[in-house]
Amino acid sequence: MKLSGRSDLETLTGFKGHDDLFTSFYLGTDRSSLTRKEIQVSLKNMLTSARQRIEAMDAAREKKESLGRDLDLISEHCSRYLAASNAAGLAFFSCSRRGFWQALELPQAPPSRFIFDTTFYIRPLDAILDRYCRICVLLLGRREAKWSEIAMGEIRPLDSLTSNVPGKVKEGGFEGTESKHIERHGDARLHDHFKRAAQRTFELFKKPGFDWLFVGYEDNHHVDFESLLHNYVREKLKARMKARPGDAPAKVLKEAVALEAGLKKAAEEEIVRKLVAELERGGRASSGLKDTLASLNQFELQTLVVTQNFSKPGRICPSHKFLYVDELQCPVCRQKTDILPDVIDEVIETALKRNCAVKHITPPSKLDRYGRIGAFLKYKV
């Protein structure tokens, strides 16, 4: 099944396997940059490496057997469906001992890797979801309106309507009286058409899920139409498109995706600008790995801001799960801390579990000057 939204992350973070080990397996399958043979070789090498790691693992027999069955499921799934898949990436999450299995098709190619841990590794999914919005596209003409949904780089039709609006008329009759009467009649019909389109758009936005609205106009009617939109919908209007009701879906999708990428980039730059401004005035913000970990340990985080693919080793307290850069002992309980190959993964996972927003920033950015990680805080101690 395709990655659809935050609910997929909630399913993965909400699954509890007690002390069992979980398998998270990511595979890049983008046919625009990899041949089928290269993908198959990558899969084979990863499975071989994963089995070797299981053999060398110091864990109970039943846990190692469960991990082995996870890999069997991945191998079996790929042998059945990999050749027919057009997804840029695949992700598998499994805990055979607890009967959990989830296979997801991804719109972007993730770094190919596998993780054995007591929780599922979801950072790549969170980064992908942060790059996409669910967009309602309205293409509005004089007589017709078409709505489509764009999500994860794909488009699907939602609804359409047609109205009996007369065409534009030339002046005629005695001093143009007749044509003016027809024009007023046509304007009333056009206004009614726009009202119906605005109401239907509002109805679509009543259902949860849409983040943005893009509108393409056949003529220069944006002022007339947008004044009829409900305030809530008007706030969601983010772009006017060149696309028209008669355009092919592929053309509409291409323009919408380009607009989405530009808006996302601008949003990233704005959040970094706000973070830097908050830091410079000594406000409710932290930057750099050490200070951000300290804020996380004190439950201060509201929004985590992190450079995409940023990675650093660190340490974790086995009792309190507090995270540190290089503390050999937990300052709270004096227990010896455990080594983490990548503490950033744990930071993101902890933030998500605490319902903090996580914003992934595409490098290079001004965040690089502040340690590539920072956060907005609920309060400042």
C-alpha positions in Angstrom: 0.0 0.0 0.0 1.1 3.6 -0.6 2.3 5.9 2.1 -0.8 8.0 2.7 -0.2 10.3 5.6 0.5 10.8 9.3 -1.8 8.0 10.2 0.8 5.5 8.9 3.4 7.0 11.3 0.9 6.8 14.2 0.3 3.1 13.5 4.1 2.4 13.6 4.9 4.5 16.6 1.8 3.2 18.4 2.7 -0.5 18.0 4.3 -2.0 21.1 6.2 -5.2 21.1 7.4 -5.2 24.7 11.0 -6.3 24.6 10.9 -7.7 21.0 13.1 -6.6 18.2 11.5 -5.0 15.1 12.7 -4.9 11.6 12.7 -1.6 9.5 13.8 -2.1 5.9 14.1 0.7 3.3 14.9 0.0 -0.3 15.5 2.6 -3.1 13.7 1.5 -6.2 13.7 4.6 -8.4 13.8 3.3 -12.0 14.9 6.8 -13.3 18.3 6.3 -11.6 18.5 2.5 -11.1 18.1 -0.4 -13.4 16.0 -3.4 -12.3 19.2 -5.5 -12.0 20.8 -2.8 -9.7 17.7 -2.8 -7.5 17.7 -6.6 -7.2 21.4 -6.7 -6.4 21.0 -4.1 -3.7 18.1 -6.0 -2.2 20.1 -9.3 -2.2 23.1 -7.7 -0.6 21.0 -6.0 2.1 19.3 -9.3 2.9 22.6 -11.1 3.1 24.1 -8.4 5.3 21.0 -8.4 7.6 21.1 -12.2 8.1 24.8 -12.0 9.0 24.1 -9.3 11.5 21.3 -11.5 13.1 23.8 -14.4 13.3 26.3 -12.3 15.1 23.7 -10.7 17.4 23.8 -11.3 21.2 20.1 -11.9 21.6 17.7 -14.6 22.7 17.0 -17.4 20.1 13.3 -16.5 19.7 14.2 -12.9 19.0 16.7 -13.8 16.3 14.3 -16.3 14.8 11.6 -13.6 14.6 14.0 -11.2 12.8 14.9 -14.0 10.4 11.2 -14.5 9.6 10.9 -10.7 9.0 13.6 -11.0 6.3 11.8 -14.0 4.8 8.6 -11.9 4.5 10.5 -9.0 2.9 12.2 -11.4 0.4 8.9 -13.1 -0.5 7.1 -9.7 -0.9 9.8 -8.4 -3.2 9.9 -11.6 -5.3 6.1 -11.2 -5.9 5.7 -7.4 -6.4 9.0 -5.7 -6.9 9.1 -6.1 -10.7 5.7 -4.6 -11.1 6.2 -1.7 -8.7 6.7 1.8 -10.0 7.4 3.3 -6.6 10.5 5.3 -6.0 11.1 3.5 -2.8 9.8 0.7 -0.6 9.6 0.4 3.2 8.9 -2.7 5.3 8.1 -2.9 8.9 7.8 -6.3 10.6 7.7 -8.0 14.0 6.9 -11.6 13.1 6.8 -12.6 16.8 3.9 -10.2 17.3 2.3 -10.7 13.9 2.9 -7.2 12.7 3.6 -6.5 9.0 3.4 -3.3 6.9 4.7 -2.7 3.4 4.6 0.8 2.0 5.4 2.3 -1.4 7.1 5.7 -1.1 7.0 8.6 -3.5 10.7 9.4 -2.9 13.7 7.1 -2.9 15.0 6.7 0.7 18.6 5.7 1.5 18.6 1.9 1.4 19.2 0.5 4.9 17.8 -1.8 7.5 17.4 -1.3 11.3 16.8 -3.9 14.1 15.5 -2.1 17.2 12.8 -2.2 19.8 10.9 0.5 17.9 10.3 1.0 14.2 12.7 3.4 12.4 10.4 6.1 10.9 12.6 9.1 10.3 12.7 8.7 6.5 8.9 8.5 6.4 8.6 11.6 8.5 11.0 13.5 6.2 9.0 12.4 3.1 5.7 13.5 4.7 7.1 16.8 5.7 7.8 17.5 2.0 4.3 17.0 0.8 0.9 18.5 1.3 -2.6 17.3 0.4 -3.7 19.9 -2.1 -7.2 20.6 -3.5 -6.9 21.9 -7.1 -9.8 23.8 -8.6 -9.8 24.6 -12.3 -12.5 27.1 -12.9 -14.0 28.1 -16.3 -17.0 30.2 -17.3 -19.3 27.1 -17.5 -17.4 24.4 -15.7 -15.4 23.6 -12.6 -13.2 20.7 -11.9 -11.7 19.6 -8.6 -8.7 17.3 -8.1 -6.7 16.0 -5.2 -2.9 16.0 -5.4 -1.0 14.1 -2.7 2.4 12.4 -2.7 3.1 13.5 -6.3 -0.1 11.9 -7.7 -3.4 13.3 -8.9 -6.9 12.0 -8.8 -10.2 13.6 -9.8 -12.6 14.6 -7.0 -15.7 16.3 -8.6 -16.9 18.6 -11.3 -19.9 20.8 -12.2 -21.3 22.4 -15.3 -23.5 25.5 -15.3 -25.6 27.0 -18.1 -23.9 30.4 -18.4 -24.4 32.2 -21.7 -21.3 33.2 -23.7 -20.1 36.8 -24.0 -22.1 38.9 -26.4 -21.2 41.8 -28.8 -23.2 45.0 -28.7 -26.4 44.9 -30.7 -29.9 46.3 -30.8 -31.0 49.9 -30.2 -27.9 51.6 -28.7 -26.8 48.3 -27.3 -29.7 47.9 -24.9 -30.4 44.4 -25.9 -26.8 43.3 -25.6 -26.5 45.0 -22.2 -29.6 43.2 -21.0 -28.2 39.9 -22.1 -24.8 40.7 -20.5 -26.5 41.5 -17.1 -28.3 38.1 -17.4 -25.1 36.4 -18.2 -23.3 38.1 -15.3 -26.0 36.9 -12.9 -25.6 33.3 -14.2 -21.8 33.6 -13.9 -22.1 34.8 -10.4 -24.4 31.9 -9.5 -21.8 29.5 -11.1 -19.1 30.9 -9.0 -21.2 30.7 -5.8 -21.9 27.0 -6.5 -18.2 26.4 -7.1 -17.2 28.2 -3.9 -19.8 26.3 -1.9 -18.6 23.0 -3.3 -15.0 23.9 -2.4 -16.1 24.7 1.1 -17.8 21.3 1.4 -14.6 19.5 0.3 -12.6 21.4 2.9 -15.1 20.4 5.6 -13.6 16.9 5.4 -10.3 16.7 7.2 -7.1 16.4 5.3 -6.6 19.2 2.8 -3.7 21.6 3.6 -3.8 23.9 0.6 -6.0 25.2 -2.3 -4.6 25.9 -5.8 -7.0 27.6 -8.3 -6.6 27.9 -12.1 -8.9 30.4 -13.9 -10.0 30.3 -17.5 -10.4 34.1 -17.5 -9.4 36.8 -15.2 -12.1 36.0 -12.6 -10.0 35.6 -9.5 -11.4 38.7 -7.8 -15.0 37.7 -8.4 -14.6 34.1 -7.3 -12.3 34.5 -4.3 -14.6 37.0 -2.7 -17.2 34.3 -2.5 -14.9 31.8 -0.7 -15.5 31.0 2.9 -12.8 32.7 5.1 -11.5 29.3 6.2 -11.0 28.2 2.6 -9.6 31.6 1.5 -6.8 31.1 4.1 -5.9 27.8 2.5 -5.6 29.4 -1.0 -1.8 29.3 -1.7 -1.4 29.7 -5.4 -3.1 30.6 -8.7 -2.3 28.2 -11.5 -2.0 28.6 -15.2 -3.8 25.3 -15.8 -7.3 25.4 -17.2 -10.3 23.0 -17.0 -9.5 21.3 -20.3 -5.8 20.6 -19.5 -4.6 17.0 -19.1 -4.1 15.7 -15.6 -0.4 15.2 -16.2 0.0 18.8 -17.1 -1.9 20.0 -14.1 0.1 17.7 -11.8 3.4 19.0 -13.2 2.5 22.6 -12.5 1.1 21.9 -9.1 4.1 19.9 -7.9 6.4 22.7 -9.0 4.3 25.2 -7.1 4.3 22.9 -4.0 8.1 22.6 -4.1 8.5 26.3 -4.3 6.1 27.0 -1.4 7.7 24.3 0.7 11.2 25.7 0.2 9.9 29.2 1.1 8.3 27.7 4.2 11.6 26.1 5.2 13.5 29.4 4.8 10.8 31.2 6.9 10.9 28.7 9.8 14.7 28.9 9.9 14.5 32.7 9.8 12.1 32.7 12.7 14.3 30.3 14.7 17.4 32.5 14.1 15.5 35.6 15.2 14.3 33.9 18.3 17.8 32.7 19.1 19.3 36.1 18.6 16.9 37.8 20.9 17.4 35.1 23.6 13.9 33.9 23.3 12.3 30.5 23.5 14.6 28.6 21.2 17.7 26.4 21.3 20.3 25.5 18.7 23.1 23.0 18.4 22.9 19.3 19.3 23.9 19.7 23.0 21.5 22.4 23.9 18.7 20.8 21.9 19.2 17.5 23.7 19.1 19.3 27.0 15.8 21.0 26.0 14.4 17.7 24.9 15.4 16.0 28.2 13.6 18.7 30.1 10.4 18.3 28.0 10.7 21.9 26.6 10.4 21.2 22.9 7.5 22.5 20.9 8.9 22.2 17.3 12.1 20.5 16.3 14.0 21.9 13.3 16.6 19.6 11.8 18.7 19.4 8.7 17.6 16.5 6.5 19.9 13.5 6.8 21.9 15.1 9.6 23.5 12.3 11.6 25.6 12.2 14.8 26.5 9.5 17.3 25.4 10.0 20.9 24.4 8.2 24.1 21.2 7.3 25.9 20.4 6.6 29.5 19.0 3.0 29.7 16.6 3.9 32.5 15.3 7.4 31.8 15.9 7.4 28.0 17.5 10.8 28.3 19.8 11.6 25.3 23.3 13.0 25.5 26.2 13.9 23.1 29.0 12.3 25.1 27.9 11.8 28.8 29.4 8.5 29.9 27.0 8.5 33.0 23.5 9.9 33.2 23.6 13.0 35.4 20.2 12.1 36.8 20.7 8.5 37.9 24.5 8.0 37.5 23.9 4.9 35.4 26.3 4.2 32.5 24.9 5.5 29.2 24.6 3.3 26.1 26.1 4.2 22.8 23.8 5.3 19.9 25.0 5.1 16.3 22.8 8.1 15.5 21.3 10.2 18.3 19.4 12.3 15.8 17.1 9.4 15.0 16.2 9.1 18.6 15.7 12.9 18.9 13.1 12.8 16.1 11.4 9.7 17.4 11.1 11.1 20.9 9.8 14.4 19.6 7.1 12.6 17.5 6.1 10.5 20.5 5.6 13.7 22.5 3.5 15.2 19.7 6.1 17.8 18.9 6.1 19.1 15.3 9.3 18.1 13.3 10.5 20.3 10.4 13.1 18.8 8.1 15.2 21.5 6.4 16.9 20.9 3.0 20.6 21.7 3.1 22.3 24.1 2.6 20.5 26.6 4.8 21.2 29.1 7.5 20.5 26.3 10.0 24.0 25.0 9.1 25.6 27.9 11.1 23.7 26.9 14.2 24.7 23.2 14.4 22.2 21.9 11.9 19.6 21.4 14.6 17.5 23.5 16.8 14.1 23.9 18.4 11.3 26.3 19.4 10.5 25.8 23.1 7.3 25.8 25.1 9.1 27.8 27.8 12.6 28.9 28.7 14.2 27.7 32.0 
